[in-house]
Amino acid sequence: MDKAQQEVVEWAVASRAAAGESEIGDICLVEPFPGGILLGAVDGLGNGKHAASVAKRAVVCLRQSSGRSLDYLINECHRRMAGTRGVVLSLASINSVAGEMTWAGVGNVEVRLFHFDREKGLNRESLMAKPGVVGYQITPVRTSVHPVSPGDILIFTSDGITGGFDQDLDFDGPVQAVADYILEQKGKENADALVLVARYLGLTSKPH
């Protein structure tokens, strides 16, 4: 990983398995590529080792083509996951050279973008994911593009996190503290739960 790639985001994850399970089926994805980074959260259907196995398989597929378009990534993952119990996922690909983020999702992994504007204050954007299960049945992938600025924050949460997780957050603190707080305050005991928090830093140098 070169210096430019390291400086795209600072990120942290907090997660825990459902009560009584030794493995978690919710996995985050943070994969740099030249000029940007792919972020995501993958939730294997169900809980336990079988959900963990299928989620890991999906993450491997996504990492292998991290610099490709999101519609390609999701469709390729869907093809390669056929015959499994399937996953739901949300992805965000940040192009630091253009200062843009593209996101897309299938299923109920929530993603929110928090943009800080000196005049308008805090602005929240939520990903409108498509229904379906990757590996079983999906509809055409819908992507959208948003400008990003240094300091903007992306938060991914699996369905083990209850709604309203973004209330009373201290965005000025470390990203690990944000992730830990959401898990502690909003995590469900009877479900796998994952929080991925990434603060966009931008590039201080161009990729090779």
C-alpha contacts under 8 A as a table, 3 or more apart, distances in Angstrom:
res1	aa1	res2	aa2	distance
1	M	5	Q	6.26
1	M	6	Q	6.78
1	M	32	P	7.56
2	D	5	Q	5.43
2	D	6	Q	6.46
3	K	6	Q	5.16
3	K	7	E	6.53
4	A	7	E	5.43
4	A	8	V	6.99
4	A	35	G	7.63
4	A	203	L	5.98
4	A	204	T	6.77
4	A	205	S	5.73
4	A	206	K	6.57
4	A	207	P	5.95
5	Q	8	V	5.68
5	Q	32	P	5.96
5	Q	33	F	6.95
5	Q	34	P	6.79
5	Q	35	G	6.85
5	Q	36	G	6.60
5	Q	37	I	7.39
5	Q	203	L	7.73
5	Q	207	P	7.47
6	Q	9	V	7.14
6	Q	32	P	7.72
7	E	10	E	7.40
7	E	201	L	6.21
7	E	202	G	6.53
7	E	203	L	5.93
7	E	204	T	7.33
8	V	36	G	6.52
8	V	37	I	6.88
8	V	96	S	6.85
8	V	200	Y	6.14
8	V	201	L	5.26
8	V	202	G	4.92
8	V	203	L	5.74
9	V	198	A	6.08
9	V	199	R	5.40
9	V	200	Y	4.49
9	V	201	L	5.06
9	V	202	G	7.02
10	E	175	V	7.46
10	E	198	A	5.62
10	E	199	R	5.33
10	E	200	Y	6.74
10	E	201	L	7.09
11	W	175	V	6.18
11	W	176	Q	7.36
11	W	196	L	7.25
11	W	197	V	5.53
11	W	198	A	4.16
11	W	199	R	6.27
12	A	175	V	5.78
12	A	176	Q	4.93
12	A	179	A	6.65
12	A	196	L	5.95
12	A	197	V	5.45
12	A	198	A	6.59
13	V	28	C	7.49
13	V	176	Q	6.75
13	V	179	A	6.02
13	V	180	D	7.82
13	V	194	L	7.24
13	V	195	V	5.60
13	V	196	L	4.51
13	V	197	V	6.35
14	A	176	Q	7.60
14	A	179	A	5.50
14	A	180	D	5.60
14	A	183	L	6.50
14	A	194	L	5.85
14	A	195	V	5.26
14	A	196	L	6.70
15	S	26	D	7.81
15	S	183	L	6.97
15	S	192	D	7.65
15	S	193	A	5.44
15	S	194	L	4.23
15	S	195	V	6.23
16	R	24	I	6.71
16	R	192	D	6.06
16	R	193	A	5.55
16	R	194	L	6.73
17	A	20	G	7.99
17	A	21	E	5.94
17	A	22	S	6.68
17	A	23	E	6.00
17	A	24	I	4.57
17	A	25	G	7.57
17	A	47	N	7.78
17	A	48	G	7.57
17	A	191	A	6.85
17	A	192	D	4.54
17	A	193	A	6.51
18	A	21	E	5.57
18	A	24	I	7.22
18	A	47	N	6.86
18	A	48	G	7.70
18	A	188	K	7.93
18	A	189	E	5.94
18	A	190	N	4.99
18	A	191	A	4.29
18	A	192	D	4.48
18	A	193	A	7.32
19	A	189	E	5.83
19	A	190	N	5.44
19	A	191	A	7.10
21	E	24	I	7.34
21	E	47	N	7.41
21	E	48	G	5.44
22	S	48	G	6.66
22	S	49	K	7.58
23	E	47	N	7.89
23	E	48	G	5.08
23	E	49	K	5.37
23	E	52	A	6.43
24	I	27	I	7.62
24	I	47	N	6.59
24	I	48	G	5.68
24	I	49	K	6.96
24	I	51	A	7.22
24	I	52	A	5.47
24	I	192	D	5.96
25	G	43	D	5.80
25	G	44	G	5.03
25	G	45	L	7.45
25	G	46	G	7.41
25	G	47	N	5.75
25	G	48	G	6.22
25	G	49	K	7.10
25	G	50	H	7.63
25	G	51	A	4.50
25	G	52	A	3.72
25	G	53	S	7.33
25	G	54	V	7.78
25	G	55	A	5.98
25	G	192	D	6.54
26	D	41	A	7.09
26	D	42	V	5.68
26	D	43	D	4.40
26	D	44	G	6.27
26	D	51	A	7.91
26	D	52	A	6.90
26	D	55	A	6.81
26	D	158	S	7.08
26	D	192	D	6.36
26	D	193	A	6.64
26	D	194	L	6.06
27	I	41	A	5.80
27	I	42	V	5.27
27	I	43	D	6.52
27	I	52	A	7.90
27	I	55	A	6.60
27	I	56	K	7.24
27	I	59	V	7.82
27	I	194	L	7.26
28	C	39	L	7.62
28	C	40	G	5.70
28	C	41	A	4.37
28	C	42	V	6.19
28	C	194	L	7.81
28	C	196	L	6.72
29	L	38	L	7.30
29	L	39	L	5.35
29	L	40	G	4.78
29	L	41	A	5.92
29	L	42	V	7.63
29	L	59	V	6.67
29	L	63	R	7.92
30	V	37	I	7.08
30	V	38	L	5.80
30	V	39	L	4.71
30	V	40	G	6.67
31	E	37	I	5.67
31	E	38	L	5.06
31	E	39	L	6.53
31	E	63	R	6.42
31	E	66	S	6.57
32	P	36	G	6.04
32	P	37	I	4.06
32	P	38	L	6.05
32	P	66	S	7.50
33	F	36	G	5.39
33	F	37	I	5.45
33	F	38	L	7.44
33	F	66	S	6.60
33	F	67	G	5.71
34	P	37	I	7.82
34	P	67	G	7.66
34	P	207	P	5.81
34	P	208	H	7.46
35	G	95	N	5.98
35	G	96	S	5.77
35	G	97	V	6.01
35	G	206	K	7.11
35	G	207	P	5.42
36	G	93	S	7.25
36	G	94	I	5.24
36	G	95	N	4.58
36	G	96	S	5.23
36	G	97	V	7.52
37	I	66	S	7.79
37	I	67	G	7.81
37	I	93	S	5.85
37	I	94	I	5.36
37	I	95	N	7.03
38	L	66	S	6.07
38	L	67	G	7.42
38	L	91	L	7.11
38	L	92	A	5.90
38	L	93	S	4.47
38	L	94	I	6.42
39	L	91	L	5.71
39	L	92	A	5.15
39	L	93	S	6.22
40	G	89	L	7.16
40	G	90	S	5.54
40	G	91	L	4.24
40	G	92	A	6.11
40	G	156	F	7.26
41	A	89	L	5.65
41	A	90	S	5.71
41	A	91	L	6.79
41	A	109	V	7.04
41	A	156	F	6.50
41	A	157	T	7.47
41	A	158	S	7.30
41	A	196	L	7.40
42	V	55	A	6.01
42	V	58	A	7.51
42	V	59	V	7.21
42	V	87	V	6.59
42	V	88	V	6.01
42	V	89	L	4.44
42	V	90	S	6.85
42	V	109	V	7.64
42	V	158	S	7.96
43	D	51	A	7.65
43	D	55	A	6.09
43	D	87	V	5.40
43	D	88	V	5.29
43	D	89	L	6.08
43	D	109	V	7.45
43	D	158	S	6.75
44	G	47	N	7.43
44	G	51	A	4.42
44	G	52	A	6.23
44	G	53	S	7.87
44	G	54	V	5.82
44	G	55	A	4.74
44	G	85	R	7.63
44	G	86	G	6.27
44	G	87	V	4.36
44	G	88	V	6.62
45	L	51	A	5.57
45	L	85	R	6.38
45	L	86	G	6.15
45	L	87	V	5.53
45	L	88	V	7.37
46	G	50	H	7.84
46	G	51	A	5.60
47	N	50	H	7.09
47	N	51	A	5.25
47	N	52	A	7.39
47	N	191	A	7.07
47	N	192	D	6.42
48	G	51	A	5.56
48	G	52	A	6.22
49	K	52	A	4.91
49	K	53	S	6.02
50	H	53	S	5.10
50	H	54	V	6.46
51	A	54	V	5.43
51	A	55	A	6.17
51	A	85	R	7.88
52	A	55	A	5.15
52	A	56	K	6.11
53	S	56	K	5.29
53	S	57	R	6.34
54	V	57	R	5.05
54	V	58	A	6.36
54	V	84	T	7.02
54	V	85	R	7.27
54	V	86	G	6.78
54	V	87	V	7.17
55	A	58	A	5.15
55	A	59	V	6.31
55	A	87	V	6.45
56	K	59	V	5.11
56	K	60	V	6.31
57	R	60	V	5.28
57	R	61	C	6.48
57	R	81	M	7.89
58	A	61	C	5.14
58	A	62	L	6.32
58	A	77	C	6.32
58	A	81	M	7.05
58	A	87	V	7.64
59	V	62	L	5.09
59	V	63	R	6.11
60	V	63	R	5.22
60	V	64	Q	6.37
61	C	64	Q	5.45
61	C	65	S	7.22
61	C	76	E	7.90
61	C	77	C	6.04
61	C	80	R	7.83
62	L	65	S	5.72
62	L	66	S	5.91
62	L	73	L	6.11
62	L	74	I	7.90
62	L	77	C	6.78
63	R	66	S	4.99
65	S	68	R	5.62
65	S	73	L	6.85
66	S	73	L	7.60
68	R	72	Y	6.57
68	R	73	L	6.59
69	S	72	Y	5.31
69	S	73	L	6.31
70	L	73	L	4.91
70	L	74	I	6.06
70	L	91	L	7.38
70	L	93	S	7.49
70	L	102	T	7.79
70	L	103	W	7.32
70	L	104	A	6.83
70	L	143	T	7.36
71	D	74	I	5.33
71	D	75	N	6.01
71	D	104	A	7.95
71	D	141	V	5.65
71	D	142	R	7.56
71	D	143	T	7.42
72	Y	75	N	5.25
72	Y	76	E	5.88
73	L	76	E	5.26
73	L	77	C	6.02
74	I	77	C	5.07
74	I	78	H	6.01
74	I	134	V	7.55
74	I	141	V	7.59
75	N	78	H	4.94
75	N	79	R	6.22
75	N	141	V	7.94
76	E	79	R	5.08
76	E	80	R	6.23
77	C	80	R	5.15
77	C	81	M	5.92
77	C	134	V	7.09
77	C	135	G	7.28
78	H	81	M	5.19
78	H	82	A	6.36
78	H	134	V	4.78
78	H	135	G	4.39
78	H	136	Y	7.34
78	H	138	I	7.94
79	R	82	A	5.59
79	R	135	G	6.40
80	R	135	G	7.16
81	M	84	T	5.77
81	M	86	G	6.48
81	M	134	V	6.99
81	M	135	G	4.38
81	M	136	Y	7.86
82	A	86	G	7.51
82	A	135	G	4.32
82	A	136	Y	6.16
83	G	86	G	7.84
83	G	135	G	6.72
83	G	136	Y	7.33
84	T	135	G	6.43
84	T	136	Y	7.76
85	R	135	G	7.32
85	R	136	Y	7.60
86	G	133	V	5.94
86	G	134	V	5.43
86	G	135	G	4.77
86	G	136	Y	6.14
87	V	133	V	5.73
87	V	134	V	5.26
87	V	135	G	6.91
88	V	105	G	7.78
88	V	106	V	5.55
88	V	107	G	4.84
88	V	108	N	6.64
88	V	109	V	6.76
88	V	132	G	7.47
88	V	133	V	5.45
88	V	134	V	5.93
89	L	105	G	5.65
89	L	106	V	5.51
89	L	107	G	6.31
89	L	108	N	7.43
89	L	109	V	5.75
89	L	134	V	7.80
90	S	103	W	7.49
90	S	104	A	5.87
90	S	105	G	3.93
90	S	106	V	6.29
90	S	107	G	7.77
90	S	109	V	5.81
90	S	110	E	7.25
90	S	111	V	7.16
90	S	129	A	7.43
90	S	156	F	7.88
91	L	103	W	5.56
91	L	104	A	5.58
91	L	105	G	6.05
92	A	101	M	6.50
92	A	102	T	5.59
92	A	103	W	4.20
92	A	104	A	6.68
93	S	101	M	5.56
93	S	102	T	5.21
93	S	103	W	6.25
94	I	99	G	7.47
94	I	100	E	5.88
94	I	101	M	4.31
94	I	102	T	6.45
95	N	98	A	5.58
95	N	99	G	5.82
95	N	100	E	5.31
95	N	101	M	6.12
96	S	99	G	4.69
96	S	100	E	6.57
96	S	202	G	5.66
96	S	203	L	6.05
97	V	203	L	7.28
97	V	206	K	7.28
99	G	147	P	5.85
99	G	148	V	5.46
99	G	149	S	6.74
99	G	202	G	7.52
100	E	145	V	6.66
100	E	146	H	5.64
100	E	147	P	4.38
100	E	148	V	5.36
101	M	145	V	5.60
101	M	146	H	5.26
101	M	147	P	6.14
101	M	148	V	6.38
102	T	143	T	6.49
102	T	144	S	5.58
102	T	145	V	4.40
102	T	146	H	6.43
103	W	127	L	7.20
103	W	143	T	5.59
103	W	144	S	5.82
103	W	145	V	6.71
104	A	127	L	7.00
104	A	128	M	7.65
104	A	129	A	6.17
104	A	141	V	7.11
104	A	142	R	6.14
104	A	143	T	4.86
104	A	144	S	6.97
105	G	109	V	7.43
105	G	127	L	7.51
105	G	128	M	7.47
105	G	129	A	4.43
105	G	130	K	6.11
105	G	141	V	7.66
105	G	142	R	7.87
106	V	109	V	7.71
106	V	129	A	5.34
106	V	130	K	4.84
106	V	131	P	5.60
106	V	132	G	5.74
106	V	133	V	6.54
106	V	134	V	6.98
106	V	138	I	7.27
106	V	141	V	7.88
107	G	129	A	6.24
107	G	130	K	6.13
107	G	131	P	4.95
107	G	132	G	5.45
107	G	133	V	6.30
108	N	129	A	7.22
108	N	131	P	7.73
108	N	158	S	7.11
108	N	159	D	6.43
109	V	156	F	6.95
109	V	157	T	5.85
109	V	158	S	4.73
109	V	159	D	6.22
110	E	126	S	7.66
110	E	127	L	6.90
110	E	129	A	7.98
110	E	156	F	5.62
110	E	157	T	5.21
110	E	158	S	6.40
110	E	159	D	7.70
111	V	126	S	5.98
111	V	127	L	5.53
111	V	154	L	6.93
111	V	155	I	5.55
111	V	156	F	4.45
111	V	157	T	6.51
112	R	124	R	6.69
112	R	125	E	5.55
112	R	126	S	4.50
112	R	127	L	6.30
112	R	154	L	5.71
112	R	155	I	5.39
112	R	156	F	6.75
113	L	124	R	5.74
113	L	125	E	5.04
113	L	126	S	6.43
113	L	152	D	7.13
113	L	153	I	5.77
113	L	154	L	4.63
113	L	155	I	6.68
114	F	122	L	6.67
114	F	123	N	5.73
114	F	124	R	4.81
114	F	125	E	6.57
114	F	152	D	5.64
114	F	153	I	5.08
114	F	154	L	6.37
115	H	122	L	5.84
115	H	123	N	5.11
115	H	124	R	6.48
115	H	148	V	7.50
115	H	149	S	7.59
115	H	151	G	7.64
115	H	152	D	4.86
115	H	153	I	6.82
116	F	120	K	7.90
116	F	121	G	5.75
116	F	122	L	4.78
116	F	123	N	6.34
116	F	151	G	7.25
116	F	152	D	6.36
117	D	120	K	5.26
117	D	121	G	4.85
117	D	122	L	6.23
117	D	123	N	7.47
118	R	121	G	5.66
120	K	123	N	7.58
129	A	142	R	7.80
130	K	138	I	7.87
130	K	139	T	7.04
130	K	141	V	7.16
130	K	142	R	7.25
131	P	138	I	6.95
131	P	139	T	7.29
132	G	136	Y	7.70
132	G	137	Q	5.54
132	G	138	I	4.67
132	G	139	T	6.91
133	V	136	Y	5.41
133	V	137	Q	5.37
133	V	138	I	5.92
134	V	137	Q	6.25
134	V	138	I	6.21
138	I	141	V	7.92
148	V	152	D	6.49
148	V	200	Y	7.63
149	S	152	D	5.79
149	S	200	Y	6.99
149	S	201	L	7.71
149	S	202	G	7.23
150	P	199	R	7.73
150	P	200	Y	5.19
150	P	201	L	4.63
150	P	202	G	5.59
151	G	199	R	5.90
151	G	200	Y	5.47
151	G	201	L	6.16
152	D	199	R	5.76
152	D	200	Y	5.41
153	I	197	V	7.03
153	I	198	A	5.62
153	I	199	R	4.42
153	I	200	Y	6.16
154	L	196	L	7.97
154	L	197	V	5.79
154	L	198	A	5.20
154	L	199	R	6.46
154	L	200	Y	7.91
155	I	195	V	7.02
155	I	196	L	5.64
155	I	197	V	4.59
155	I	198	A	6.53
156	F	194	L	7.89
156	F	195	V	5.65
156	F	196	L	5.01
156	F	197	V	6.55
157	T	160	G	7.62
157	T	161	I	6.19
157	T	193	A	7.59
157	T	194	L	5.71
157	T	195	V	4.71
157	T	196	L	6.62
158	S	161	I	5.97
158	S	192	D	7.91
158	S	193	A	5.85
158	S	194	L	5.43
158	S	195	V	6.88
159	D	162	T	6.96
159	D	191	A	7.90
159	D	192	D	7.90
159	D	193	A	6.80
160	G	187	G	5.80
160	G	188	K	5.28
160	G	191	A	5.19
160	G	192	D	5.41
160	G	193	A	4.08
160	G	194	L	6.88
161	I	165	F	7.40
161	I	182	I	7.85
161	I	183	L	6.97
161	I	186	K	5.29
161	I	187	G	4.59
161	I	188	K	6.04
161	I	193	A	5.93
161	I	194	L	7.26
161	I	195	V	7.89
162	T	165	F	6.58
162	T	186	K	5.31
162	T	187	G	6.49
162	T	188	K	7.06
163	G	186	K	7.71
164	G	167	Q	5.99
165	F	182	I	6.08
165	F	185	Q	7.97
165	F	186	K	6.25
166	D	169	L	6.01
166	D	182	I	7.80
169	L	178	V	6.82
170	D	173	G	5.74
170	D	178	V	6.89
171	F	174	P	7.78
171	F	175	V	7.77
171	F	178	V	7.13
173	G	177	A	6.64
173	G	178	V	7.09
174	P	177	A	5.32
174	P	178	V	6.66
175	V	178	V	5.05
175	V	179	A	6.29
175	V	197	V	6.03
175	V	198	A	6.84
175	V	199	R	7.14
176	Q	179	A	5.13
176	Q	180	D	6.06
176	Q	197	V	7.49
177	A	180	D	5.13
177	A	181	Y	6.01
178	V	181	Y	5.21
178	V	182	I	6.34
178	V	197	V	7.24
179	A	182	I	5.35
179	A	183	L	6.34
179	A	195	V	5.71
179	A	196	L	6.47
179	A	197	V	5.96
180	D	183	L	5.24
180	D	184	E	6.08
181	Y	184	E	5.16
181	Y	185	Q	5.96
182	I	185	Q	5.26
182	I	186	K	5.52
182	I	187	G	7.10
182	I	195	V	7.23
183	L	186	K	5.44
183	L	187	G	4.71
183	L	193	A	7.35
183	L	194	L	7.22
183	L	195	V	6.64
184	E	187	G	5.88
187	G	193	A	6.09
188	K	191	A	5.74
188	K	192	D	7.64
188	K	193	A	6.90
189	E	192	D	7.84
203	L	206	K	6.74
